[in-house]
C-alpha cells in the first residue's frame, strides 16, 4: 500500500512537518509516540512514512535518517506521568536536532499545539520549570507553528489542561 503523504511535495519544511504531524494525530495510537522525517526533494520537501515507538516515550527515527533529511517530527503522548512536560521538547529531542543540524517538530497530545525547535535560531533549555519540592529544571519550548483539532474523546482532557494553565498563570502573577 502506498502512503499518500509521501507523494506530496511541500514548498516549505514547516508545511511538510505540520502535514506529517496532522497525519500522525489522525492515524497513530495516542498511547505511543509516533513520527517521521522531512526530506529535501526536487521541488520542495516531503514527509516520510510514519513509524510508531510502540512505547509511551521515545521514537527511534534512525532508519529514516540520511543526508537529505532536514527535519524530524513526532508526537508527545499525554498521560498522567508526563502531562507537565508534554508541551516541551525533551533533552534528547533537542540534543538530536542540535547534533544532526536538523529542525525538530513536536505535537503535544495534551494541548494539540505543534512546536518547532530550530537549533540554529532557538535557545535550548529556555523555559524554567519549577517543582513544588523547590527543584528547578530547564526545558526547551521552541515556538508554536500550528495546531491540530483534538479528537472528540480528547476534548475533555484539553479543557482540563487549559484550566490548569490558567490557574498556574494566576498563581505566578499574584
Backbone bond lengths (Angstrom), bond angles and torsions (degrees), N, CA, C in turn:
res aa  C-N    CA-C-N  psi(-1)  N-CA   C-N-CA  omega(-1)  CA-C   N-CA-C  phi
1 X - - - 1.446 - - 1.529 109.36 -
2 X 1.309 117.60 135.39 1.455 122.92 -178.71 1.524 109.17 -88.10
3 X 1.323 116.68 132.43 1.454 121.86 175.75 1.523 107.10 -83.18
4 X 1.338 116.95 110.91 1.464 121.08 -175.49 1.520 112.74 -62.51
5 X 1.332 117.48 -27.11 1.459 120.61 178.91 1.524 111.00 -60.90
6 X 1.326 117.82 -36.81 1.459 119.97 -177.33 1.525 111.95 -73.92
7 X 1.331 117.79 -11.41 1.462 120.39 178.21 1.524 112.15 -87.36
8 X 1.331 118.11 -15.81 1.457 122.04 -177.97 1.526 110.23 -81.61
9 X 1.327 116.01 134.32 1.464 121.92 175.04 1.526 107.01 -111.31
10 X 1.326 115.67 127.04 1.455 122.14 -176.66 1.521 110.16 -107.99
11 X 1.331 116.01 154.31 1.460 121.60 -178.72 1.526 112.15 -73.69
12 X 1.338 117.49 -30.15 1.468 120.33 -176.86 1.528 111.17 -129.02
13 X 1.324 114.65 160.97 1.460 120.90 175.38 1.528 109.50 -63.36
14 X 1.340 116.63 -43.55 1.465 120.53 179.04 1.523 111.37 -54.99
15 X 1.329 117.32 -48.51 1.468 120.54 -178.36 1.526 111.52 -59.47
16 X 1.320 117.19 -43.08 1.468 120.76 -179.20 1.525 110.98 -65.68
17 X 1.334 117.42 -45.67 1.468 120.85 -178.78 1.525 111.37 -66.93
18 X 1.318 117.32 -42.66 1.465 120.80 179.01 1.526 110.23 -62.73
19 X 1.316 117.25 -41.76 1.459 120.87 176.72 1.531 110.76 -61.64
20 X 1.332 116.53 -43.34 1.460 120.75 178.25 1.517 112.09 -61.38
21 X 1.333 117.10 -40.99 1.464 120.18 -179.70 1.528 112.10 -71.95
22 X 1.321 117.48 -35.08 1.470 119.62 175.48 1.527 109.96 -64.81
23 X 1.317 116.08 -39.14 1.463 121.06 176.85 1.534 109.92 -64.46
24 X 1.329 116.83 -42.39 1.469 121.27 178.38 1.527 110.79 -61.74
25 X 1.335 117.15 -42.76 1.465 120.67 179.55 1.524 111.22 -61.77
26 X 1.322 115.99 -33.31 1.464 120.46 -177.08 1.524 113.29 -78.59
27 X 1.346 118.17 -34.22 1.469 118.53 -171.06 1.526 115.74 -117.51
28 X 1.313 118.94 -17.96 1.472 120.34 -175.79 1.525 111.19 -85.41
29 X 1.314 116.06 149.97 1.457 122.38 175.71 1.530 107.77 -67.58
30 X 1.347 118.76 120.70 1.468 120.54 -176.09 1.527 114.42 -68.17
31 X 1.322 117.85 -5.37 1.464 120.64 177.17 1.522 112.23 -82.76
32 X 1.339 116.83 -10.49 1.462 121.45 -176.23 1.524 110.38 -128.94
33 X 1.335 116.56 146.75 1.460 119.46 173.40 1.518 109.12 -67.45
34 X 1.323 114.56 149.02 1.459 121.46 -175.82 1.523 106.71 -147.97
35 X 1.326 118.37 144.06 1.457 118.97 180.00 1.500 113.36 -172.97
36 X 1.332 114.08 -168.30 1.451 122.17 -179.26 1.512 109.61 -169.39
37 X 1.316 116.18 -162.67 1.469 121.47 -179.94 1.521 109.69 -130.12
38 X 1.329 114.74 164.01 1.463 122.41 172.93 1.518 107.02 -111.23
39 X 1.315 115.30 129.94 1.467 121.27 179.40 1.522 110.21 -112.77
40 X 1.341 115.14 145.03 1.462 120.48 170.30 1.526 107.04 -78.86
41 X 1.333 116.31 127.89 1.464 122.39 179.05 1.526 107.66 -132.43
42 X 1.326 118.04 163.19 1.464 118.90 176.99 1.534 110.67 -54.48
43 X 1.307 116.22 125.44 1.460 121.31 179.17 1.510 115.43 90.99
44 X 1.334 118.38 -1.95 1.460 118.68 178.43 1.508 114.36 153.34
45 X 1.328 115.20 -132.51 1.461 122.08 -173.66 1.521 109.76 -139.31
46 X 1.337 115.66 146.85 1.462 119.46 176.46 1.519 110.32 -133.35
47 X 1.328 114.95 148.95 1.462 121.53 175.77 1.518 108.72 -90.31
48 X 1.307 115.71 140.73 1.469 121.27 178.74 1.525 110.36 -73.92
49 X 1.307 114.81 175.52 1.459 120.45 168.35 1.526 107.63 -64.03
50 X 1.313 116.94 164.55 1.460 121.85 -179.10 1.520 110.98 -94.07
51 X 1.324 114.55 151.18 1.460 120.68 174.04 1.524 107.07 -132.98
52 X 1.316 116.28 141.23 1.461 121.66 178.53 1.521 109.33 -105.78
53 X 1.312 114.86 146.83 1.462 120.09 178.52 1.520 111.79 -77.38
54 X 1.316 116.97 -22.58 1.471 122.71 -172.86 1.529 110.93 59.91
55 X 1.343 115.05 22.93 1.462 121.05 173.16 1.532 107.36 -150.48
56 X 1.334 117.60 156.71 1.458 120.11 -173.07 1.528 115.66 -63.73
57 X 1.337 117.53 -30.46 1.462 118.54 -174.71 1.517 110.50 -129.81
58 X 1.317 115.99 130.77 1.457 122.04 176.55 1.509 112.93 89.70
59 X 1.322 115.96 127.96 1.461 121.71 173.28 1.523 106.87 -130.11
60 X 1.312 116.88 130.26 1.463 122.42 -176.51 1.526 109.36 -91.39
61 X 1.319 116.25 110.16 1.464 122.06 -178.58 1.522 112.34 -99.24
62 X 1.326 117.83 9.69 1.471 122.15 -174.66 1.520 112.84 -54.93
63 X 1.328 118.12 -37.29 1.466 119.98 -177.95 1.526 112.70 -65.65
64 X 1.332 117.42 -19.26 1.462 121.38 179.80 1.526 113.17 -90.11
65 X 1.337 116.80 -18.26 1.460 119.28 -172.25 1.516 112.76 -73.39
66 X 1.338 114.38 140.83 1.448 123.61 176.20 1.517 107.40 -162.98
67 X 1.318 118.10 -179.97 1.464 120.58 -176.01 1.530 114.11 -64.36
68 X 1.326 117.69 -21.76 1.464 120.93 -178.21 1.532 112.93 -86.09
69 X 1.329 118.30 -4.34 1.466 121.82 -178.18 1.527 109.75 -76.96
70 X 1.340 115.34 128.25 1.462 121.49 -179.46 1.526 112.34 -114.80
71 X 1.328 116.72 -14.02 1.466 120.63 -178.23 1.524 109.91 -159.75
72 X 1.331 114.41 161.08 1.463 119.56 169.91 1.516 108.17 -129.59
73 X 1.319 115.52 161.07 1.458 120.56 178.98 1.526 109.24 -145.09
74 X 1.337 115.37 147.63 1.458 120.08 178.55 1.518 110.42 -160.29
75 X 1.321 115.24 164.24 1.456 121.37 176.77 1.525 109.67 -96.14
76 X 1.325 115.24 156.76 1.461 122.12 168.67 1.520 106.63 -116.25
77 X 1.325 116.56 124.59 1.461 120.62 179.25 1.525 109.91 -66.09
78 X 1.320 115.41 160.43 1.462 120.99 177.20 1.522 107.54 -117.84
79 X 1.306 116.01 104.18 1.465 120.67 179.22 1.521 108.85 -133.98
80 X 1.288 115.57 169.55 1.459 120.43 178.58 1.528 111.33 -60.20
81 X 1.321 116.95 -26.25 1.464 121.72 -176.63 1.525 113.72 -78.64
82 X 1.330 117.52 -24.78 1.465 118.54 -175.93 1.520 113.84 -131.15
83 X 1.316 118.00 11.01 1.461 120.31 -174.64 1.531 112.38 -55.11
84 X 1.307 117.45 -36.75 1.468 120.28 -179.73 1.527 112.63 -71.15
85 X 1.331 117.63 -17.93 1.463 121.31 -174.35 1.522 114.20 -116.18
86 X 1.322 117.97 -6.48 1.468 121.25 -173.65 1.524 112.94 -62.77
87 X 1.318 117.31 -23.06 1.463 121.12 -177.63 1.528 113.19 -87.75
88 X 1.320 116.96 4.14 1.460 122.01 -179.87 1.523 110.39 -116.69
89 X 1.319 116.09 153.31 1.465 120.67 169.89 1.524 107.05 -73.49
90 X 1.313 117.14 136.18 1.462 119.78 177.30 1.529 108.96 -70.58
91 X 1.314 115.59 165.09 1.458 119.83 177.61 1.529 109.90 -58.35
92 X 1.331 117.07 -42.31 1.472 119.45 -179.55 1.525 111.57 -68.17
93 X 1.345 118.18 -35.34 1.472 120.39 175.17 1.528 110.01 -57.13
94 X 1.328 115.70 -51.42 1.463 120.92 -176.41 1.529 111.93 -65.12
95 X 1.318 117.01 -40.80 1.471 120.28 -179.79 1.522 110.95 -64.72
96 X 1.338 117.27 -43.32 1.472 120.64 178.92 1.520 110.20 -58.93
97 X 1.334 117.39 -47.82 1.462 119.47 -179.83 1.520 111.83 -64.75
98 X 1.312 117.08 -37.55 1.462 120.56 178.85 1.527 110.71 -65.66
99 X 1.306 117.38 -47.55 1.469 121.15 -176.58 1.529 113.11 -71.37
100 X 1.331 117.43 -34.06 1.469 120.56 -179.17 1.529 112.70 -91.28
101 X 1.335 116.85 -2.40 1.470 122.08 -179.68 1.524 110.76 56.28
102 X 1.338 114.82 46.49 1.457 121.30 177.72 1.519 109.21 -122.71
103 X 1.320 115.99 160.42 1.456 122.56 176.10 1.526 107.56 -89.19
104 X 1.318 116.91 140.19 1.459 121.29 178.41 1.517 111.11 -109.39
105 X 1.322 115.66 139.82 1.465 122.13 176.22 1.515 107.59 -125.84
106 X 1.324 116.47 141.41 1.456 120.70 -177.81 1.520 109.21 -143.10
107 X 1.326 115.78 133.47 1.459 122.58 173.80 1.518 107.82 -105.54
108 X 1.332 116.34 116.54 1.461 120.75 174.92 1.521 108.31 -83.36
109 X 1.319 116.40 123.69 1.456 120.35 177.14 1.525 111.45 -81.34
110 X 1.353 117.23 7.60 1.466 121.47 172.36 1.528 110.52 -90.93
111 X 1.323 117.88 -48.98 1.466 119.57 -179.07 1.529 112.86 -110.78
112 X 1.332 117.65 -4.80 1.472 125.29 175.79 1.525 113.31 65.97
113 X 1.321 117.48 17.43 1.461 121.21 174.45 1.525 110.38 -88.24
114 X 1.321 115.03 145.74 1.463 122.00 174.10 1.518 106.85 -100.36
115 X 1.324 115.82 124.93 1.461 121.35 -179.08 1.519 110.41 -113.56
116 X 1.327 114.00 149.92 1.466 121.96 -179.16 1.521 108.27 -120.93
117 X 1.319 115.91 133.70 1.464 121.04 174.45 1.521 107.33 -126.29
118 X 1.324 115.54 115.65 1.461 121.90 177.68 1.521 107.26 -113.84
119 X 1.337 117.50 107.78 1.462 119.55 -175.88 1.524 114.22 -61.04
120 X 1.324 117.62 -19.36 1.466 119.24 178.44 1.533 111.82 -81.41
121 X 1.338 117.52 -11.92 1.465 121.12 -177.98 1.524 114.01 -125.32
122 X 1.332 116.91 -30.93 1.463 121.26 -172.69 1.526 111.34 -104.63
123 X 1.325 115.47 146.06 1.461 120.74 175.31 1.520 110.02 -75.22
124 X 1.320 115.24 146.04 1.456 120.64 174.01 1.523 108.72 -92.89
125 X 1.303 117.05 151.68 1.471 122.46 179.11 1.530 110.80 53.17
126 X 1.334 115.71 50.02 1.457 121.17 -173.40 1.526 114.22 -97.59
127 X 1.304 118.10 -1.21 1.461 121.17 -177.80 1.524 109.98 -122.09
128 X 1.326 115.82 124.91 1.462 120.74 178.59 1.523 109.49 -82.79
129 X 1.320 116.06 131.59 1.465 121.95 176.59 1.522 107.21 -119.27
130 X 1.328 115.85 117.86 1.464 122.21 -177.74 1.522 110.11 -100.87
131 X 1.314 116.23 132.80 1.454 121.85 175.94 1.521 109.50 -98.83
132 X 1.318 116.29 154.63 1.467 120.52 177.32 1.524 111.46 -59.69
133 X 1.318 116.96 -27.83 1.468 121.37 -179.91 1.527 112.17 -70.14
134 X 1.330 116.71 -12.90 1.452 120.94 -176.50 1.514 113.25 102.14
135 X 1.321 116.51 -12.37 1.467 120.71 178.52 1.529 109.45 -69.73
136 X 1.308 115.47 142.38 1.461 122.03 179.38 1.522 108.23 -125.86
137 X 1.328 116.38 133.13 1.465 120.80 172.81 1.519 108.07 -128.49
138 X 1.304 116.06 163.99 1.457 121.75 178.45 1.520 108.82 -120.73
139 X 1.327 115.57 132.18 1.457 121.87 -179.52 1.521 110.00 -126.86
140 X 1.310 116.06 162.91 1.461 122.49 -178.72 1.519 109.19 -94.69
141 X 1.344 115.97 124.60 1.465 117.86 -178.59 1.524 112.88 -102.56
142 X 1.339 119.39 -21.08 1.455 119.74 -175.84 1.520 109.47 60.02
143 X 1.338 116.88 -151.82 1.458 119.23 175.41 1.525 110.09 -143.58
144 X 1.316 115.40 152.55 1.458 121.78 -174.71 1.524 110.02 -75.32
145 X 1.341 115.41 129.61 1.473 120.90 179.18 1.525 112.42 -123.09
146 X 1.315 117.16 -2.93 1.462 119.72 -179.87 1.510 111.07 -174.07
147 X 1.325 114.32 178.09 1.451 121.26 -177.69 1.513 108.44 -150.12
148 X 1.308 116.28 144.42 1.461 121.82 176.45 1.520 107.03 -116.95
149 X 1.332 118.44 128.38 1.470 118.44 176.62 1.525 109.92 -60.55
150 X 1.336 117.12 134.59 1.463 119.18 -178.88 1.520 111.41 -66.77
151 X 1.316 115.27 154.16 1.454 120.84 174.24 1.522 107.86 -68.10
152 X 1.344 118.98 149.94 1.476 120.33 -175.98 1.523 114.04 -50.91
153 X 1.330 118.86 -41.01 1.465 120.27 -178.71 1.523 112.25 -71.77
154 X 1.326 117.85 -13.09 1.462 121.62 -179.34 1.524 112.51 -93.92
155 X 1.344 118.73 -8.38 1.459 120.96 -175.10 1.524 112.30 -61.72
156 X 1.315 118.32 -39.15 1.461 121.07 178.93 1.521 110.01 -62.04
157 X 1.316 118.05 -45.58 1.467 121.62 179.30 1.521 110.64 -62.62
158 X 1.333 117.39 -37.93 1.461 120.62 178.79 1.522 110.41 -63.64
159 X 1.325 118.13 -43.80 1.457 120.86 178.90 1.529 110.57 -60.05
160 X 1.326 117.87 -41.83 1.458 121.07 178.92 1.521 111.55 -65.61
161 X 1.319 117.73 -38.66 1.458 121.74 178.59 1.521 110.30 -63.72
162 X 1.326 117.18 -44.19 1.459 121.01 -179.65 1.523 109.82 -64.33
163 X 1.321 118.53 -42.51 1.465 121.52 178.82 1.527 110.31 -61.40
164 X 1.325 116.66 -40.61 1.463 121.07 179.00 1.514 110.25 -61.03
165 X 1.312 116.88 -42.57 1.465 119.77 -179.03 1.518 111.10 -67.51
166 X 1.312 116.99 -40.49 1.453 119.97 179.02 1.529 109.26 -59.92
167 X 1.312 117.02 -42.86 1.463 120.80 178.93 1.519 111.49 -64.21
168 X 1.319 116.48 -40.32 1.464 120.59 -179.37 1.525 109.78 -64.73
169 X 1.328 118.10 -42.19 1.457 120.41 179.39 1.523 110.39 -64.80
170 X 1.326 117.02 -41.09 1.451 121.10 178.42 1.526 110.61 -61.70
171 X 1.316 116.92 -41.15 1.464 121.81 -179.94 1.526 111.29 -62.11
172 X 1.331 116.59 -42.28 1.467 119.90 -178.01 1.523 112.74 -73.59
173 X 1.334 118.45 -23.46 1.460 119.76 -175.14 1.523 112.49 -88.57
174 X 1.328 117.62 -9.05 1.466 118.43 -178.98 1.496 111.59 -99.49
